[in-house]
Amino acid sequence: MAKIICVNCNSSFEGDKNFPPAIGAAIAGATLGGTFGASMGIAAGGTAIPATVPLAIIGGVLSGLGVIQFVKCPNCKKIFRK
């Protein structure tokens, strides 16, 4: 558990509570990456279908890691990076 001090109001709180938004962002990123990979396969005449899975994994990981870097202060509601 990480104690985080807000840069705006100087209150301290636990910072590891944003896993549900990170999971949601990972799912959305994986869906978008998979869709992009599938569209590349369709545009290439079916020769790039293997791009679907790697792009889905990359999109999910990058989205989840991007969202987990941010926290929201429960007192002043300011969003900032950990």
Contacts in CASP RR format, 6 or more apart in sequence:
PFRMAT RR
TARGET T0000
AUTHOR 0000-0000-0000
METHOD contacts of the structure
MODEL  1
MAKIICVNCNSSFEGDKNFPPAIGAAIAGATLGGTFGASMGIAAGGTAIP
ATVPLAIIGGVLSGLGVIQFVKCPNCKKIFRK
1 14 0 8 1.000
1 15 0 8 1.000
1 16 0 8 1.000
2 14 0 8 1.000
2 15 0 8 1.000
2 16 0 8 1.000
2 82 0 8 1.000
3 12 0 8 1.000
3 13 0 8 1.000
3 14 0 8 1.000
3 15 0 8 1.000
4 12 0 8 1.000
4 13 0 8 1.000
4 14 0 8 1.000
4 15 0 8 1.000
4 71 0 8 1.000
4 82 0 8 1.000
5 11 0 8 1.000
5 12 0 8 1.000
6 12 0 8 1.000
6 13 0 8 1.000
6 73 0 8 1.000
6 75 0 8 1.000
6 76 0 8 1.000
6 78 0 8 1.000
6 80 0 8 1.000
7 78 0 8 1.000
7 80 0 8 1.000
8 73 0 8 1.000
8 76 0 8 1.000
8 78 0 8 1.000
8 80 0 8 1.000
9 73 0 8 1.000
9 75 0 8 1.000
9 76 0 8 1.000
9 78 0 8 1.000
11 73 0 8 1.000
11 74 0 8 1.000
11 75 0 8 1.000
11 76 0 8 1.000
13 73 0 8 1.000
13 74 0 8 1.000
13 75 0 8 1.000
15 71 0 8 1.000
15 82 0 8 1.000
17 71 0 8 1.000
18 67 0 8 1.000
18 68 0 8 1.000
18 70 0 8 1.000
18 71 0 8 1.000
18 72 0 8 1.000
19 68 0 8 1.000
21 67 0 8 1.000
22 64 0 8 1.000
22 65 0 8 1.000
22 66 0 8 1.000
22 67 0 8 1.000
22 68 0 8 1.000
23 64 0 8 1.000
24 64 0 8 1.000
24 67 0 8 1.000
25 60 0 8 1.000
25 63 0 8 1.000
25 64 0 8 1.000
25 66 0 8 1.000
25 67 0 8 1.000
26 59 0 8 1.000
26 60 0 8 1.000
26 61 0 8 1.000
26 63 0 8 1.000
26 64 0 8 1.000
26 67 0 8 1.000
27 60 0 8 1.000
28 60 0 8 1.000
28 63 0 8 1.000
29 56 0 8 1.000
29 59 0 8 1.000
29 60 0 8 1.000
29 62 0 8 1.000
29 63 0 8 1.000
29 64 0 8 1.000
30 56 0 8 1.000
30 57 0 8 1.000
30 59 0 8 1.000
30 60 0 8 1.000
30 63 0 8 1.000
31 56 0 8 1.000
32 59 0 8 1.000
33 55 0 8 1.000
33 56 0 8 1.000
33 58 0 8 1.000
33 59 0 8 1.000
33 60 0 8 1.000
34 52 0 8 1.000
34 53 0 8 1.000
34 55 0 8 1.000
34 56 0 8 1.000
34 59 0 8 1.000
36 55 0 8 1.000
37 48 0 8 1.000
37 51 0 8 1.000
37 52 0 8 1.000
37 55 0 8 1.000
37 56 0 8 1.000
38 49 0 8 1.000
38 51 0 8 1.000
38 52 0 8 1.000
40 48 0 8 1.000
40 51 0 8 1.000
40 55 0 8 1.000
41 47 0 8 1.000
41 48 0 8 1.000
41 49 0 8 1.000
41 51 0 8 1.000
41 52 0 8 1.000
69 81 0 8 1.000
69 82 0 8 1.000
70 79 0 8 1.000
70 80 0 8 1.000
70 81 0 8 1.000
70 82 0 8 1.000
71 79 0 8 1.000
71 80 0 8 1.000
71 81 0 8 1.000
71 82 0 8 1.000
72 78 0 8 1.000
72 79 0 8 1.000
73 79 0 8 1.000
73 80 0 8 1.000
END
